[in-house]
């Protein structure tokens, strides 16, 4: 079973490409949006974006470390 924002959802199998990302369509099975459709990034795209954000954060932290070291 898949979950999105804490609610059970069922993937429809439909994937749409938008803004250079793949989005998977789903239907909410519970909660206030039950029966409505929504989209979320595919697992692969979400993982790739997470790795990119972590790499950017680490690069930023490395830059701050160099600044601190140069001030000593």
RODRENGU-171363 format. One record per residue (C-alpha): residue number from 1; residue in one letter; x, y, z. Coordinates in steps of 0.1 Angstrom, whole numbers, plus 5000, padded with zeros to 4 digits. Example, Ala and Ser with C-alpha at 12.3 -4.5 7.8 and 13.67 -1.06 7.14 Angstrom:
BEGIN
+-----+----+------+------+------+
|   i | aa |    u |    v |    w |
+-----+----+------+------+------+
|   1 |  A | 5123 | 4955 | 5078 |
|   2 |  S | 5137 | 4989 | 5071 |
+-----+----+------+------+------+
REM end
This chain:
BEGIN
+-----+----+------+------+------+
|   i | aa |    u |    v |    w |
+-----+----+------+------+------+
|   1 |  X | 5000 | 5000 | 5000 |
|   2 |  X | 5013 | 5035 | 4991 |
|   3 |  X | 5008 | 5066 | 5013 |
|   4 |  X | 5010 | 5103 | 5003 |
|   5 |  X | 5010 | 5129 | 5031 |
|   6 |  X | 4998 | 5103 | 5056 |
|   7 |  X | 4968 | 5091 | 5036 |
|   8 |  X | 4964 | 5058 | 5018 |
|   9 |  X | 4965 | 5061 | 4980 |
|  10 |  X | 4963 | 5037 | 4951 |
|  11 |  X | 4986 | 5043 | 4921 |
|  12 |  X | 4967 | 5044 | 4888 |
|  13 |  X | 4998 | 5035 | 4867 |
|  14 |  X | 4996 | 5067 | 4847 |
|  15 |  X | 5029 | 5086 | 4846 |
|  16 |  X | 5032 | 5122 | 4832 |
|  17 |  X | 5064 | 5140 | 4823 |
|  18 |  X | 5063 | 5177 | 4835 |
|  19 |  X | 5091 | 5201 | 4843 |
|  20 |  X | 5118 | 5174 | 4835 |
|  21 |  X | 5103 | 5151 | 4861 |
|  22 |  X | 5081 | 5120 | 4860 |
|  23 |  X | 5049 | 5123 | 4881 |
|  24 |  X | 5027 | 5093 | 4890 |
|  25 |  X | 4990 | 5097 | 4893 |
|  26 |  X | 4971 | 5082 | 4923 |
|  27 |  X | 4937 | 5082 | 4939 |
|  28 |  X | 4932 | 5090 | 4976 |
|  29 |  X | 4916 | 5061 | 4994 |
|  30 |  X | 4910 | 5078 | 5027 |
|  31 |  X | 4908 | 5112 | 5043 |
|  32 |  X | 4891 | 5144 | 5032 |
|  33 |  X | 4903 | 5139 | 4996 |
|  34 |  X | 4890 | 5103 | 4993 |
|  35 |  X | 4882 | 5096 | 4957 |
|  36 |  X | 4901 | 5125 | 4943 |
|  37 |  X | 4932 | 5121 | 4921 |
|  38 |  X | 4966 | 5136 | 4928 |
|  39 |  X | 5002 | 5134 | 4915 |
|  40 |  X | 5035 | 5128 | 4932 |
|  41 |  X | 5070 | 5124 | 4919 |
|  42 |  X | 5080 | 5089 | 4910 |
|  43 |  X | 5101 | 5071 | 4936 |
|  44 |  X | 5131 | 5073 | 4913 |
|  45 |  X | 5128 | 5111 | 4907 |
|  46 |  X | 5122 | 5118 | 4944 |
|  47 |  X | 5153 | 5098 | 4953 |
|  48 |  X | 5174 | 5116 | 4926 |
|  49 |  X | 5162 | 5150 | 4939 |
|  50 |  X | 5170 | 5140 | 4975 |
|  51 |  X | 5205 | 5130 | 4965 |
|  52 |  X | 5209 | 5163 | 4946 |
|  53 |  X | 5197 | 5184 | 4975 |
|  54 |  X | 5220 | 5165 | 5000 |
|  55 |  X | 5250 | 5171 | 4976 |
|  56 |  X | 5241 | 5208 | 4973 |
|  57 |  X | 5238 | 5211 | 5011 |
|  58 |  X | 5271 | 5194 | 5016 |
|  59 |  X | 5288 | 5217 | 4991 |
|  60 |  X | 5274 | 5247 | 5009 |
|  61 |  X | 5286 | 5234 | 5043 |
|  62 |  X | 5321 | 5228 | 5028 |
|  63 |  X | 5321 | 5264 | 5016 |
|  64 |  X | 5312 | 5277 | 5051 |
|  65 |  X | 5340 | 5255 | 5065 |
|  66 |  X | 5365 | 5270 | 5042 |
|  67 |  X | 5354 | 5305 | 5052 |
|  68 |  X | 5358 | 5297 | 5089 |
|  69 |  X | 5392 | 5282 | 5083 |
|  70 |  X | 5403 | 5313 | 5063 |
|  71 |  X | 5392 | 5336 | 5091 |
|  72 |  X | 5415 | 5320 | 5117 |
+-----+----+------+------+------+
REM end
